Amino acid sequence: MSLLDAAKDVRERAYAPYSNFKVGAAIRAASGAVYAGCNVENVAYPEGTCAEAGAIAAMVAAGETEITEALVIADSPLPVSPCGGCRQKLAEFSKGSVPVTMTTLSGATKVMTMAELLPGAFAQAHMEIG
């Protein structure tokens, strides 16, 4: 399954009764498997989860920890980019060269690398004791 098809499909099942802004995300792991996630809102608004976080959780639950490409889709006038928190979550499992495709239902698309999306990402090397 393509990332675009997986993200479009899961986006339809997003739970967004408060914002009505449904988002779908799909990631490809190093094995080639595709994992998808959608946003899930909560009446206690900050307690919801983003689509990218759902896709990453599915990948990790399946025993994988490396993303080779990612795609995010929403019904917006401009290609939807991952929020700051999701950029950090994607960076945890991606090399800087990993392409992230941001797209809309109408087909407007922008592709950036993970390093372009989150320059200077906080990384495991920052946690090493010198």
C-alpha positions as CSV (number, residue, x, y, z in Angstrom):
1,M,0.0,0.0,0.0
2,S,1.3,3.5,-0.8
3,L,1.8,6.0,2.0
4,L,-0.7,8.3,0.3
5,D,-3.4,5.6,0.2
6,A,-2.8,4.6,3.8
7,A,-2.9,8.1,5.1
8,K,-6.1,9.0,3.1
9,D,-7.8,5.9,4.3
10,V,-7.0,6.4,8.0
11,R,-7.8,10.1,7.8
12,E,-11.4,9.2,7.2
13,R,-11.5,7.5,10.6
14,A,-10.0,10.4,12.5
15,Y,-11.9,11.4,15.6
16,A,-12.1,15.2,15.4
17,P,-15.6,16.3,16.7
18,Y,-14.2,19.5,18.2
19,S,-12.0,21.0,15.4
20,N,-13.4,19.0,12.5
21,F,-9.9,19.0,11.2
22,K,-9.1,15.4,10.3
23,V,-5.5,14.4,9.7
24,G,-4.0,11.2,8.5
25,A,-0.3,10.1,8.6
26,A,1.5,7.1,7.2
27,I,5.1,6.1,7.8
28,R,7.2,3.5,6.1
29,A,9.6,1.5,8.3
30,A,12.9,0.1,7.4
31,S,11.3,-3.3,6.7
32,G,9.0,-1.6,4.1
33,A,5.9,-2.0,6.2
34,V,3.5,0.9,6.3
35,Y,2.0,2.1,9.5
36,A,-0.8,4.7,9.7
37,G,-2.4,6.9,12.3
38,C,-5.1,9.6,12.6
39,N,-5.7,12.4,15.0
40,V,-7.9,11.5,18.0
41,E,-9.3,14.5,19.9
42,N,-10.5,14.6,23.4
43,V,-12.9,17.0,25.2
44,A,-10.0,17.8,27.5
45,Y,-8.5,19.4,24.4
46,P,-4.7,19.1,25.0
47,E,-5.2,15.4,25.8
48,G,-5.7,14.3,22.1
49,T,-3.1,12.7,19.9
50,C,-1.8,13.6,16.6
51,A,-1.9,11.4,13.5
52,E,1.9,11.1,13.4
53,A,2.1,9.9,17.0
54,G,-0.5,7.2,16.2
55,A,1.5,6.0,13.2
56,I,4.7,5.9,15.3
57,A,3.0,4.1,18.1
58,A,1.7,1.4,15.6
59,M,5.3,1.0,14.2
60,V,6.9,0.6,17.6
61,A,4.1,-1.8,18.7
62,A,5.0,-3.9,15.7
63,G,8.6,-4.0,16.9
64,E,10.2,-1.5,14.5
65,T,12.1,1.7,15.3
66,E,13.3,3.2,12.0
67,I,11.3,5.4,9.7
68,T,12.4,5.7,6.0
69,E,9.7,8.1,4.8
70,A,6.6,9.8,6.1
71,L,3.4,11.4,4.7
72,V,0.8,13.7,6.4
73,I,-2.5,14.7,4.8
74,A,-5.4,17.0,5.7
75,D,-8.2,18.9,4.0
76,S,-6.5,22.2,4.1
77,P,-5.6,24.9,1.5
78,L,-1.9,24.4,2.1
79,P,0.1,21.2,2.6
80,V,-0.2,20.4,6.3
81,S,3.1,20.1,8.2
82,P,3.7,18.1,11.4
83,C,3.3,20.2,14.6
84,G,6.5,20.9,16.6
85,G,6.0,18.0,18.9
86,C,5.4,15.5,16.1
87,R,8.5,16.8,14.3
88,Q,10.5,15.8,17.4
89,K,8.7,12.4,17.5
90,L,9.5,11.8,13.8
91,A,13.1,12.8,14.4
92,E,13.5,10.2,17.2
93,F,13.0,7.4,14.6
94,S,14.4,9.1,11.4
95,K,17.6,10.1,9.9
96,G,17.9,13.7,8.7
97,S,17.6,12.7,5.1
98,V,14.2,11.0,5.5
99,P,11.6,12.6,3.2
100,V,8.4,13.9,4.8
101,T,5.6,14.6,2.3
102,M,3.0,17.1,3.4
103,T,-0.1,17.1,1.2
104,T,-3.8,18.1,0.9
105,L,-6.9,16.3,-0.3
106,S,-6.8,18.4,-3.4
107,G,-3.2,17.3,-4.2
108,A,-1.1,20.3,-3.2
109,T,2.2,18.8,-2.0
110,K,5.4,19.8,-0.4
111,V,8.3,17.5,0.4
112,M,11.0,18.3,2.9
113,T,13.7,16.2,4.7
114,M,13.5,15.6,8.4
115,A,16.5,17.9,8.9
116,E,14.8,20.7,7.0
117,L,11.7,20.3,9.1
118,L,13.5,20.2,12.4
119,P,17.0,21.7,12.2
120,G,19.0,21.2,15.3
121,A,16.7,18.5,16.6
122,F,17.3,17.4,20.2
123,A,18.9,14.0,19.8
124,Q,20.3,11.1,21.8
125,A,23.8,12.5,21.6
126,H,22.6,15.4,23.7
127,M,22.0,12.9,26.5
128,E,25.5,11.5,26.6
129,I,27.6,12.4,29.6
130,G,30.9,13.9,28.6
